[in-house]
Amino acid sequence: MLSSETIFFLAFAAFVLVVMALDLGVFSKQKSHVVHFKEAATWSAVWVGLSIAFYFFLKNYGYLVHGVTDFAHLQEIQNRYADHVRLIPGDFQASLQLFQNNMALEYITGYLVEYSLSADNIFVFILIFTSFGVRERYYKKILVWGILGAIVLRFVFIFVGSALLQRFEWIMYLFGAFLVYTGLRLFFQKEEDEKIEPSNHPVVRFASRYLNVYKRNVSENFFIRRKSDRKLFVTPLFIIVIVVAFTDLIFAVDSIPAIFSITKDPYIVFFSNVFAIMGLRSMFFFLSSIMSQFRFLKVGLAVLLTFIGVKMLTDHYLEELGFQPVYSLYIIIAILATSILASWAIPEKKKEEESVEV
């Protein structure tokens, strides 16, 4: 018999797949097309709206995630995932509400962290599309399927990571040290032009070695069967989908440990990841043209990663000092808001062109 957690997870996955199908136009005769500002803004608003609605869902019906039915079960879940929440003995309803409030807070904080840390994905996706010479009308389809693959990979990453954390608590300190290192490296990293060589990309080399790759794209298909011998091939478009999924997983190495500093509940980590990367995918189409204006965002992300890493390393001491989870949310919002406002308030100095006298 399936557990309550499994049933809820399957229902959540089905819901996300339906919305993704609507976004992709599976139920219509709409073909691949260039996504314009209005469509991008509409679907971005849809995903952000769903993300916020899920916050209120957890706040009021969060017990459905773990199938909590009585105080004993609630206490078991609390000991496993949220031992900082103080339950009220003898008052199941009040204790349940405290637990659900904490779930909702951890979810929205994790969502904000993941959303902000995934911003760099936009630059990398643009680089991938440009390097591989992808037509703009295929962007949406590639991102949808590429990120769907990334969600599956993140699912494995998250639940394996959660199992390790449950068994070896010291891994949290490794995550913390890694995030501090990543944040400092990002802060001191020089701005350099990056370039992707399609033929040298590890995914392309792997696919060329183990898959039958067709030499060119055929319409918008990922697979093609050769008429002469009925042999099945994958198209270059499918290879790019794998590249996008692989690239997103690399980014997840930073972002997922960061969210584990906020919550130990793998379901909350997964939910926040899904809504964040799906919303960011929709925002790609209009953020890609204005991201260059947020020149201090990388500095903000570096500070954010460093803060989360330090928090993971000192979590025990912070709890003794009365540091509340909501404080993390306030600090994260302050860091992101400061980096964005600084980008607007401090214009970039234009390099004066040297004049050459003849």
Secondary structure, DSSP 8 states (H G I E B T S, - for coil): ---HHHHHHHHHHHHHHHHHHHHHTTTS---S----HHHHHHHHHHHHHHHHHHHHHHHHHTHHHHT--SHHHHHHHHHHH-TTS---TT-HHHHHHHHHHHHHHHHHHHHHHHHHHTHHHHHHHHHHHHHTT--GGGHHHHHHHHHHHHHHHHHHHHHHHHHHHHH-TTHHHHHHHHHHHHHHHHHH---------GGG-HHHHHHHHHS-B-SS--TT-SEEE-TTT--EEE-HHHHHHHHHHHHHHHHHHHHHHHHHTT---HHHHHHHHHHHHHHHHHHHHHHTTTGGG-TTHHHHHHHHHHHHHHHHHTHHHHHHTT--HHHHHHHHHHHHHHHHHHHHHS------------
